[in-house]
Amino acid sequence: MDSKLHTHIISKLFLVLLVINFVGCKSVKNVVLNNDINTSLTTKQIIKEHYKKDPQFKTLQSRVKVEFAQGENSQSYSVNLRVEKNKTIWLSATLGIVRVKITPLKVQFYNKLDNTYFDGNFSIINSLFGTELDFKNVQNILLGNAIYGLKDGKYNHAIYEDSFVLSPKRQRALFEIFYLLNPKNFKINSQQFSQPEARRMLQIDYKKYQEIDSKLIPQFLKIIVLERDEETTLKMEFKSVTMNTDLRFPFRIPQGFKEIMIK
């Protein structure tokens, strides 16, 4: 693989952890009544149950197996993930070759493969995915929560196959959102975002959850990003998850690295 392409993939991989998928439910026209789903629940009740499943913890740590594919190129990595809830998300590849630290105020990362670094706001994330994201959005993705929060607007719900489907009563003109929730545990099965005019879609599928200290945490996660004719997929498997241990979040940009500037 070309070295420049390789380093580009490495850098993008760590920031791809943030985001989103577009495969559209489009308008969920085919409503199916499933006898295993409680059809008497209101939209408000479904949202309330989803928030009850937000895992409460102080810290979380996991080894994450990552498989990244773009066109004919694919890579596998092992990543150490550490989270201090609502404060810090920290990612480090083997030997700290690439390291990322995200807080509510800034995004920082460095890449020893090409001697570059970034130290700034969420503009680098927004430029990659074409949407506004903040710390809470990124944390929600990792925990299997609705990315933008369901208390921030008015939603309709329908039943599609084996999921509750929540969508804004008024979809944005240029940006459509769909949340598919598991009717048994009310965690996210899939969250889907699309920008039809820009031919950009992003979809995050949660293939399986695991129970850690009586809390549901994603075990298998798949992100698909479609932009025009290019598809990027990211598969993540969360292993050896532990909670509420003392963690460190070391981060220091090596001297002599070149800063990445976002216009």
N, C-alpha and C positions, 0 to 999 in steps of 0.2 A: 504494500500500500504506500502511496506517496506520503512522505513525512509530513508535509503541510496539511494534507487531508487528515492524517492520523491525529495530529495535535488539535486540529479543529474539532474532530469528533470527541476527543477527550474533554476539551473545554466545554463543549455543548452538552455533553452527557451530564455533567454535574449541575448544570443549570436547567436541564430538562426535567430534573426531579420536581420541578415546579410546575409542572403544568399540564395539561389539559388535553382534550381530545375532541375531535370533531368527527362524528360519524352520524349523522343526523337521524334522530327519531323523526325528524322533520315535523310532522304534525300529529303523530300518533292517531291516525284515523281509524285503525283497526282495533277497536276496543274489545277485549275478551273478558268475559266473566269467568273467574277461576274460583271453584268451590273451596279452595284452600286459602283464599284471601278474604279477610273481613271487609265486606263491601259496605258495611254500615259506618265505617270510620269517616269522619270529615277531614278535609284538608288540614284544618287546624290541629286535629288530634294526631294526624300522621306526622306533622312537623314537630309537635311536642314530644312524641315518642322517639323521633330521630335525635333530638337534643338530649334526651335521657341517656342515650348510648354514647355520648361524647366521653371518651375515656379520661378519667381524672387521675393525674399523676404529677409528681414533681419533676422527675427525670426519666428518660427512656434511652436505652442503648440497644443496638442491634447490628449484627453483621448482615450485609445485604449483598446478595448475588445479583449482578446486573448484566443483562444481555441487551446490547444496543445494535440496531440494524438500520442501515440507510442505503437504499439501492442494493448493490451487490456486496457492500462492505458490512461486516459484522464484527463485533468485539464482545468479550466477556470480561467482567471485572469483579473484584471483591472490594466492598466499601464498608468502612466503619461509620455508622450513623449514631449521633448523639443528639438528644433533644432535651432542653430545659424548657418546659412548657411555657409558652407565651413570651419567652425571652431569647432563646438561642437555638438555632439548627446548625449542626456542625457535621461536615462530611470529609472523610479523608480516605484516599486510595492507599494501597500498599506502599509503605515507606514514605508516606506523605508526598508522593509525586505530584498529586493534585489535591488541594485542600480548599474547602469552602466554609465560610462562616456567615450566617445570616442572622440578623437581629431586626427588631422592629424599625430601627433607624437606618441600617445600611446593609449592603451586600459586599462581601470581600472574597476574593479567591486568588490563588496563584497556581501556575502550571510550570513545573520544572522541566517539562518536555520541550517547551519553547521559550522559557524564561520570560513569561508575561504575567501581569497581575491586574486586578481591578479592585478599586477601593472607592465605593460611591453609593448612590441610591439604587432604587429598584429599576432604573432605566435600562440596565443591561438585560434584566429578565423581561421587561415589557417589550424591548426591541426584538427579542427572540420569538416571542409568542403573540405579539400584536394585540395584547390586551393588558389592562391595568391589574397588577397583582401587588399585594403587600404581604407582610410576614404572616398574617393570619390566614390568607388564602393558601400559601405554601404549606403551612402547618396542617390545614384542613385536608389537603390532598394526601399527605402522608398518613393521616389518621383515619381516613375513610369518612370524613365529614363533607357536607355540602360546601363547595369551595367558596361561594359568595355569601353564604348564610341565608337561611330561609326566613329569618325574622325581618329582613330588610325590605320586603315587598309583599305584594299580594299574589297568591298562586292558585291555580286550578289543579285538580288531580284527576287522573284516569287510571284504568287498569290495562296494562299491555303485557300479554303473556304472563310471566310470573313476577311482575313488579308493579308497584305503585309508580306512576309517572307524574312528577310535579313539573309544572312549567309556569312562567309568569303569566298573569292574566293579560298583560300587554307586553308582548315580546318587543325588544328594541328593533328599530328598523334595520340596523346593520349587524346585529349580534343576537343570536338565538341560543337559549339555554334549556336543557332538559336534565332532570335528575331522576334516575331510576332507583327506587328503594326496595330492599328486601322486605316482604310483608311479614316475615317471621321475627327478624331481629331489628328491622328499621334502619340498618346500616345501608350505605350506598352500594348498589350493584354496579352502577355506571353513571358517570356524569359527562354530558356531551355539550359541546359549544361549537357554534359554527358562524362563520362570516361569509355568507354566500357570494356577495359581490367581489370579495377578495379571494374567493375560491380557497378558503382556509377553514379547516375543521380540526377539532381536537377532541379526543375521547379518552376517558380514564375508566378502565374496567377493573373491578375488584373481584378477582376470581375466587378467592377464599379468605376467610378471616380465621384468626387463632385467638384462643382465650388465654390471656395472661393476667394473673391475679384478679380473676373475675371480670376482666375488661376485654372487649373485642378490639383486636388490632389487625390490620391487614397482614395477610401472609403472602398472597400472590397478587401482584398489581401489574397491569399492562397499560401503557400509554401509547396512543397512536396519534401522530401528528400528520395531517395531510395539508400540503400547501401547493396548490396548483397540481402539477403532475408528480410531485415528490412526496414520498411517504417515509416517515421515520417512526420506528417502533422502539419502545423501551420496556423491557420486562424486569420486574424486581421481585425477588424472593427474600422475605425478612426472616432471618434465622437467629436463634439464641437471644431472643428478646428478654431484657430484664428491665425492671422499673425501680425507681426510688433508691438508687445507689448514688454515692458521691461521684461526680464526674468532673473532668477538666475539659476545657475547650481551647487548647493552645492554638495560637495563630500569630505568625510573624512573617511578613513579606520579606523574602530574601533580598539582600542588597544587589543592585545591578540589574534587577528585572525591569522590563519595559512596561509602562502603564498602558492599558487598553482604554481608549477614549471613546465615549458614546456621544454622538452628536444629538 
